Amino acid sequence: MPERRIVKEDPYEVRITGMRIRTVVSCIAAALWPFIYCYRYVIPGQSYSLKIANDFWYLYNCKVYLLDKLSNFQFPLWSPSESAGMPFYSNPFTQAFYIFNIPLTLLYKVLSGYSYHDHQVFTVFGLSVFAVGILMWLRSLHVGLTFALISACLIAVNSKMIEILRFPNAVHTVAWVPWILLGITLALNASRPVKAGVVIFVSAVLMVTAGYPYNAYYSFFLIIPYAAFVFWISRKRPDFGLGESSTLKYTLVIGTALASAFAVCYPYIREITQLFDQIGFRKGDDFEFSTFFKFSLTDTIGSLVFPPAAHIEGWYYFGVAGFLIVSAYVIYSLVNYNENKLRGKTVIVILLWMGTVSYITYGSESYLFRLLWEYFPGFSRLRIIGRMNFILLPAIAYLLAESLRLFFESMYLMPETGRKKKLIQLSAFILVMYGLTLSAQLYFMKNKALQVNTVAYSKSYLPGMNEMSFVIYGAVAVALLLFCLSASALVKKRYAVAKFFLLSVFVLISLDMFNAGIRQWASKPLPSDTERRMIGVDSLNMKSFSTPRDNKQILLSLTPSFSVVGIDEWSFERYKNFLKRFEEESNYDTSMSSADRFSEIMGLNDGQKIFFTSERTHESLSGFFEDMNARRSEATDKYKILNYTGDRLEINVESVSAGKVIFIDNWDKGWKAFVNGTEVPVNIELGTFKSVKIPAGVGKVVFEYSPDFFD
């Protein structure tokens, strides 16, 4: 190996000739790897192409709706097509404030639309951001570039990251977490507080606005412990190279950056919270809702060595070879504690933290989860707690990178004295852990201790998936590792063996994870998935008044047919109550069938959303229909839709007597109304819709959604 020449040294970083170029090339490689690994989502129109399924279609619809509005220099506030109207801007899944909407809007204009496939590429781009972030963060900890690159590439496409591809907003939220860790490490350098603060601030803002509040919330169970841990390391070993920042300065940099990010994002967070408060399941304090999906010790073991035994929502499989290498590194560090006490202490702290996080994810079986659920602010709003496991990935990435370094150095750089003993130790640790791994795999298979949902999901999208493949990959992994360790002790070309080790491990883990990763939540694409759509939202909204609404669960629609279905886990609680009350009252009134009543008032026949009644208050649905029908028989009220953008409705009204105009679209506190230019109160009709009082004669009525957020 050629001798490297030191050019410059400072308290934070050792710069080596050519290192900057190598770092740039490595970042490019890390950014490209997710696109290579996820080629079936990236390359369109081929027989091997795949389509991301599950909730992805809804998030795609949100993105198209947003881009169309932005391309016309409008910012969408209200979504009129889902569950009879919902806020758009405060729906985190729309990513309404995410900075990458700007280049996407330009592409929408230039390419004349945005396709389902385009959104898949955008989602995979999130994996690239994550991969480069992990690489840069590991380098800030002085992990060798090659080891950091291999680890970053593998962890960026492990089963946890591929599983959340169905949530583009979740991918992009997680993507910025390692960048925050990078900023925290930079804060240890007393001479670079501004750079560190900017990295933390920008990354935190992007993480929050990326649109997956749960993951942003979970991330602080990593960020805060990491800040304390890495500072502790720098105090224990000043020569470790992490800088010489004082406690006060370090705390101020991190605290100021995070506090500033929170201040910038607080209005957005407040609006999301207020929206969730109006959605029954999302407002918290429902223990059954929070613990509906189970994760357990069995799932943890399955995540490490046998994915079919782990719940798909929480698994984080990174290959049997990866697990064996990391396990051997951990055992070696503990057995040889006196050889490197800092390494041993680091391993112990990481294991304790990972164990604590895993225990929290056991939900109702975890006393710590119950404690957090009862007393920790916001924790009771969470669900599917196994998803929290994504915060383990940076720790796994660090352990994997350091494990690769230990094996590489043992095979090549270590002097002859003591090398064979070290190789024998590592081989023994590999064999012991493989014995435990194989026992667990065979136990799961023999006792059919498989997660029904995991196997069902996988096999429905993965025809021919065989659980035995993970056992086979385990056998190949142990054979490969033992071969490399033995060869390095017997042959003279140890450098070639060490390089072969790194390459083969990378390939083997990639193939192993591919079986449990790339085709999660995937299905066959349709020809229309590559067609770019430029929908014209304002035109669709106008047409919706003459297009029958739909009684199907379509959520946000990209057609003039709007949905009136109430979604248990998403729609306004008051709207769901209206639907329930409608059904109950209709059972006692046989003068008109329930279906006919519902079709009339919800516009399922003709898209009508405007009705007239007298000024009286309606205590029941039957009373409402009686009043509406009586007014029809007594007078002819007329209206004409002048303009409707989703956020603003303008109508001309001609009424022979005073009364009310009812807009069958959900009420929210941000709605305002104007009658002939004068602001009037927006009343809640039937517990969920909007209405205003109007005088007799001809006039103009305007409903406008103008939340306080924009005042």
N, C-alpha and C positions, 0 to 999 in steps of 0.2 A: 504494500500500500504506500503510495507516494507521501512524502512528508508534507504536512500542511504548515504554511507560514502565517504566523500571527501578525496582523497588521495594526490592530488597534485594540485597546482594552479599556473598558469603562466599568463602573460598578454594576451596570445592569446587563450588558451584553458583550460577548466576545465576538468580534467580527473577524472572519477568516476570508482570505483571498477567494473570490468567486462565490462567497456565501450569499450575497445579495441576489445574484443571478440564479443560483440554485433554489433560493427561497421563492423567487418569482415563478420559476418553472414548476416547483412543487405546488404552489398555490393554484396554478393553472391545471395541473394534473388532478389535484383534489377537487377542483370545480367541475372538471370534465367527467370524473369517474361516475357520479350518480347518473349522468346522462347515458353513459355506456352501460352501466348495470341495469338501468331502467329503460333500455332501448325499446322494449315492447310497448312502452307508453309514449315514447318519443317519436318513433318512426311511424308515420301514418300510412294507412291504405295498404298494408301488407297482410298476408295470411297469418303471420305470427304476431301481429299487433294486438294490443289489449286496450280495454276501456276500463277506467276506474269507476267502480259502481258505488253502492250504498248511498250516502248523502251527497256525493260529489255533484250530482246533477243540480241539486238545489243551489249549492254554492256557485256553480257555473251560471245559473240563471241570474243570481244576485249580481255577479260580476258583469254580465252582459247589460243588465238593466243600468248598473252604475256607469259603465263606460259610455253607453249611449247618451245618458244625461250629461256626463262630463264633456263629451265631445261636442255638445251643444251649449257649453258654458252654463250648465245648470247643475246644482247640487241637490240630489234627491233626498227628501226628508221623510216621505210617507210611501208605504208600499200598499196600494189599494187592492191588490189582486190576491192576497193571502188572508184567509180566515176573516173576510169582510173588512180588511184594513188593519195594518200594523205599522208601527214606526220603522223606517228604513235606516236612517242615519245612526240610531242608537242600537240597532241590531248588530252585535259584534261580528256575526258571520258574513256581513256584507263588506267588511274591511273598508268602510267608507273613507277613513282618514289615513289609510296606508299610503306611504310615499310612492310605492311602485305603481299606484294607479295612474300616475302621470305618464310614464313611458307606455303603459298599456293603453292609455287613451290615445296617445299618438299612433300606436300600432293599429288601434281600432279604426282610426281615420284613414291612415295610409293604406292598410290592407283591406279596407271596406268591410270590416266586421271582425268578429272574434268567435272562434270555433271551440267546441268541446275539447278538441285535441290541443288547441292553443293553451287552454287552461291546464291541461295535463303537463305541458312543457313548463308553464309558469310554476306549477306545484313542484316539479322535479328541481327547478331552479332553487327552491327553498332548501332542498337537500344539499345543493352546492354551497349555498351560503353557510349552512351548518358545517359542512366538511372543511371549508377554508377556515371557519372560526375555530374549530377544534384544532386544526393544524397550527394556526397562529398562537392559540392559547398554550398548547403543549410546547411550542418553541419558546414562549415567554418563560416557561419553567425549565428551560435548558434541556429539554428532551432532544435527543439526536434527530436531525432532520429526516433521515430515512425511516426511523422508527415512528416518528410523529406522523409522517405521511401515510404509512401503511395503516396505522391505527385510525387516523382520521377518515381514510377512505372506507375502511371496513365498518366502523361504527356509524358512519353516515348512512349506510344502507342496511343496517341490521334490522331484524324483524320488527322492532318497535317503530323505527322511522318509516319503514315501508308500510306498516299497518296504518299509520296516520295519513298516508297519501290521500285517503278518501276525504280528509279535512284539509284542504289547502291552507286555510287560516291557521290550523294547528301546526302544520309543518313550518310555516313562516314565523309563528310565535316561538317555537323551539329553536329555530335557526339562529336567533339573536342571543340566546343564552350563553354560548361559549364566548361571544364577543364581550359580554358583560364581565365574564370571568377574566378575559384578557385585560380589560380595563382595570380591574381590581389588582391584577398582578403588576400592571404598569404603575399603579399608584404607590407601589413600594419603592419606586425610584424617586427620591426626593427632588431630583432636578427636572422631572417631567410631570408635574401635577396637572397642568392644563391639558396635555395630551390624554392623560389617563381619565380625567374628568369628562372630556369630550366623548371619548370612546364609550364610557359608561352611560352618559346621558343619551347620546344618539341611539345606542343599542337598546336601552330601556324603553325609550319612546317608540322605537320600531317594534319592539316585542309586544308592547301593550296595544298599539294600533293595528298590529297584524291580525287581531280579531279572534283570539281564542282565550277568553278570560281565565278559564280553568288552568291552562298551562302557564299563563303569566303568574297566576297565584301560586301554583306549585313551585315555580322556579325559585321563589324566595326561601324555600326549604333547602335549597342548594346554595344560593348566592350568599346569604348571611353566614352560614357555617364555613363556607369557603373563605370568605374575607377574614374571619377569625383564624382559621387554620393556617392559611398561607402567611399571615403576619406572624403567627407563632413560630413557623419554620424559620422565617427570616431573623427572628430574635435568637433562636437556638443556634443557628449557624450563619453568622454574617457572611462567611466565605461561600455560602451556597449560591451567591450571585443574584439574589432577588432584590437587592437595593438596600438603602440605609435610611428609609423614611422614618421620621419620628411617629410615635403613636398618635399624637394630636393631628399632625399634618395628614397622615394616612387616613384617619377617621374623617377629617374634614373633607378631603377630596372625595371619598366614596359617599359620605353622607350628603354633601352638597349636590353631587351629581344625581344621586337617586332621588333626593328631595326635589330637585329642579324638574326631573323627569316626571315625578308624581304631580307636581304643581301644573305642569303643562298638560298632563293627561287627565287630571282630576275632573274637569267638566265632562269629558267623555266617559270616564269611569262612573261618574254620578248618574249620567243618563242611562247607561247600561243597567246600573243597579235599580234605577226607578222603573225601567222596562221589566226587569226580572221580578220586581215586586208585584207587578200586575199579572204575572204568569204563575198560577198556583204552585206548581211543582218547583219553580225556580227561586221562590222567595225564602227558602230555607226552613229549618225546624221541622222537617219531615224525615224522620230517621229511616223509615222504610224506603223512601225514595233514594236516600243517600247510600244505602247498603244493599240495593236491589241486586247489583252484580257482585258476585263473590270472587275474592282472590285469597289464596291461602298458601301455606308452606308447600303444599303439593304443586301449586302453580309456580312458586319460586324455583323449586327444583326442576320442574319442567322447563322453565325459561332458560335454565342453564344447560340442560343436557338432553331434553326430550320435549320439543315444542307441543306435540299433540296433547300432552298432559297439562298444559298451561292455558289459561283463558286468553283468547286472542286479543282482548282489550288491554292486557297488561304485560304480555310477554315481551322479552327483550333478548332473545336468543342471538348469540354472536359466534356460533359454531362450536363444535366439540373441541376442535384443535385449539381455538382461542381460550376456551374454559380450562383445558389441560395446561396450557402454557402459563396462564395467569395463576392457576392453583399452585403449580410448581414454584412460581416466583414468590407467592405469598408464603408458602411453607418454608422455602429456602430463607426468606427474610426473617422469619420468626425463629427457625432453628439456629441460624447464624446471626443472631441478634447483635452480638458483640462485634461482629465484623463491620457493621454499619448501623449504629444505633438510630440515626435519624431515619434511615430507610425502614427499619423495623417499626419505629413509632408511627411513621407515616402510614404504613400498611395497617397497623392496629386501628388508628383513627378512622381510616377509610372503611375498614370492615365494620367498625362500630356504627358509623354513620349509615352505611348501606343496610345494615341489619335493622337500624331504627326506622329508616324509610320503608323497608319491606314490611316491618311489623305494622306500621301505620296503614299500609294498603290491605291488611287483612280485615279491615272494616269492623263489622259487628263483633268479630272474634278478638279484636285488639282493644285493650284497655286504653292505650295511648290514643287510638282513633276516637274512642268515646270521650276522652278528656278534651281533645281538640274540638270535637263536634259540639261539646257543651259550652266551652269557654273561649275558643279562639275565634276572633272576629271573621265572619265570612265563611268559615269552614263548613258550616251546616248547609250551605248552598251547593256544595260539591256533590257529584255523583260519579259512579264508575271509578272508584278511588284507585283501582289498579293502573289507570292511565298515568298516575303520578310517577310511575317507574321510569319515565323518560329522564327524570333528573339523575338517575343512576348512570346514564350513558357517559357523561364526561369523566366520572370516576373510573368506569370500565375502560374508557379510552386511555386514560393515564396508566392504569395497571397493565393494559395490553402493550402499550409502547415501552414501558419499563421492563416488562417481561421479555419482549423481543430483544431489547438491549442486553439483558442479562444472558440470554441464550447465545446471542451473537458474540458477545465478548468472551464467554466461556469457550466457545468453539474456536475463536480466532485470536483474540488479543491477549488472552491471559498467558502469563509465562508458564513454562513447563511444570515448575514446582507448584503442586497443589491443584493443577488443572484437572488431572484424571479424577481426583477425589471429588471435585466440584461436578464433573460430568456424571460421575456415578451417583452422586446425590440427586442431581436433577432427573436422571433416568429412574431412580427409585421413586421419587415423588410423582413422576408421570405415571408409573405403573400402579402406584397406590391409588391415585385419583382416577385412573382409568378403571380400576377394579370397582370402585364405588360408582362411577358413571355407568358402567355396563350393568351392574346390579340394579341400579335405579331404572335403566331403560328396560331391562328384561322384566322387572317387577311391574312396571306400568303396562307393558304389553301383555303379560300373562294374566294380570288381574283386570285388564281392560279399563285401567284408571285413566281414561281419556276424557278430555273436555268435549262434551257432545257438541257444543256450539263451535268450538275451534275446528274439530274434525269436519263437521257439517259444512261450515263456511269454506274451509279449505278444499274439500272434495267437490263441492258444487262448482267451484271455480277452477279446481285443479284436478281434472279427471286423471285417474291413474296414480294419484299420490299414495305412496306406500310408507307407513310408519317405520318399516324396517330399514328404510334408507338412512335414518339417523343413527342406527346401530352400525350400519356399514361405514358411514363416514367416521364414526368413532374409532372403529378398528383401523381404518386407513390412517387416521390421525396419529394414533399411538405408534403404529408401525413406522410412519414417516419420522416422527420425532425421535424415536429410539435409533433409527437408521442414521439420522444426521448427528446425533450425539456420539454414536459409536464411530462413525466415519471420521469425525473431527479428532478422535483420539488415535486413529490408526493410520490415516493418510497424511502426507506432507502438505498437500494443497488445502490447508485449512480454510483459507479465505474463500476458495471456490465452494467449499462445503457450507460455509456460513452464508454466502450469498444464495446458494441453492435453498438453504433453510428458509430464508426470508421470502424468496419468490414462491416456493412451494406452499408455505403456510398461507400466504396471501391468496393464492389460487384455490387451495383447498377450502379455506373458510368462506371465500366468495361463493363457491359451488354449493357448499353445505347450507349457507344462509339462503341461497337462491331457491332451494327446495321449500323452505319455510317462509319465504319472504316475498319474492317479486310478484306472485300472483294472488296475494291476499286481496280480497274485495274486488277482484277483476272479473270482467266478462268480455264476450266478443264484441268488437266495435260494430257500429252501423255505418253505412256509407255517409250518412248525414253528419257524422261526428267531425268530419274534416271540413264541412261547409261553414264558412264564416258568416255569421249572422249580424246584420245591421238592422235593428228591429224598429226603430222609431217609436220610442216609448210614448210620447205625447199623442201620436196618432192612434196607438193602441188604446190609450186611456179614453180618448174621445169615442172610439168605436165600441167601447165596453158598454155604453148606454143603450146600444141597440143589439148587443150580442148576449144571448142567454148566459147567465152565470153557470158554473159547474159545481156539482155536488160531489166532487171527487177530491181526494187528498193530493192536490198538485202544488200547494204552497205558492210561491211566487211564480206567476205565469208570464210567459213571453208571447202570449196571444191575447186577443180582446176578451176571452172567456175567463172570468175571474172566479176563484174558488171561495166557497162559503163554508167549507168543512172546518170544524173545530178540532185542533190537534191537542191532545192531552198535555204533552210536554212542551207546547209552544204557544198556543193561542191565549189571548186575554182571558183571565178567569171570568170576568163579567160576560164575555161573549159565550163562553161555554155554559155559564149559568142560564143565559137566555135560551140557548138551544135546548137545555134540559127542561126549562120551564115551558117552553113551547110544546115540547113533546108531552109533558104531563098535563097541561091544560087542554090540549087537543083531544086527549083521551076522554074528557068529560063533556066535550061540545061536539055533537054529531051533525050540527047544521051545515058543516063544511068539512071535508076530509082534511086530515092533518097534512097530507101530501100537497093538496091543492092550496091550503093556506100558506104552507112553507114556500111553495113554488111562486106564489104571488108576491109575498112580501120580500123574498130574497132574490127575485128577478131571474128565477130559473127558466121562466118561459120566454122572456123578452129582454132581459137585461135591465129592466126598470129599477131605478134606485131612488127615485124621488116620489114622495107621496104627500098628500095634503090632509089635514084633520082640523078640527076646531081647536081652540086654545086650551081646552080642558086637559087635565092630567089623566093619564091612562093607568089605572091600577092593575089591569089585567090585559092579556092578549085579546081576549074576546071583546073587552071594552074598546080596545084600539080598532079592531076590525069593524065593530058597530059604528064607531065615530067616523071612520074613513068611508065606509059605505054610505052612511047617512049624508055626508058632505057631497059625495059623488051624485047622489040623487037630487040634492037641493041646488047644486051649483056646478058650473063647469070651470074648474081651475085649469089654467094652462101654464106651461113652462117651456123654455127653449134653452138648450145647453149652448152657451157661447164659447166656453173654453174649459178644458179640464186637463191639468198636467199631472194629476195625482196628488200634488201638494196644494193646488188651488182649483176651486170649482166656481165658475161664474155662470149664473143662470138669470134669464129674464122671466119674471113671474107675472101672471095676470090672474088676479083673484077678485071675486065679487064680494067677498066678506073677509074680515080679519080671521086669522087662524094660524096654523103652524105649517112650515115646510120641513119635512122629515127626510133626511139623507141617510139611506141605509148603508152606512159606512161607520165603522167603530169610532166612538168618541175617545179622545185623549186630551189631556190638559193643555196641550200645545195648540189646539184648534181655536181659531177666532172666527167671527162672522160679522158681516157688514150688510145692512139693509139700506139701500139707497145712499150708500156712502157713510152711514153712521154705524159705529160698532155697537153690536148687541150681544147679549149673553148667548152662549152656546149651551143648550140644555141637553141632558141625557135622556134619550127616549128608549123606552122598553129596557132600561137598565144598561144599554150598551151603545145605542146609535145617537146621531146628532140631529138636533132640531133647532129652529129659530122661529120666533113669532113674527108674523108679517101683517101689515095693514091691508085693508081692501084697496084694490086698484092695481095699476101697473108699476112694477119696480124691478130693481136689480138686487139679487141676493148673491153674496160671495162667502164661500167657506175657504179659509186659508189656514194651512198648517204652519205655525210660526212658533216653535218651541223657544223657551227662555234662553236656551243654549246659544241662540243666534241673535239675541237682542243686545 
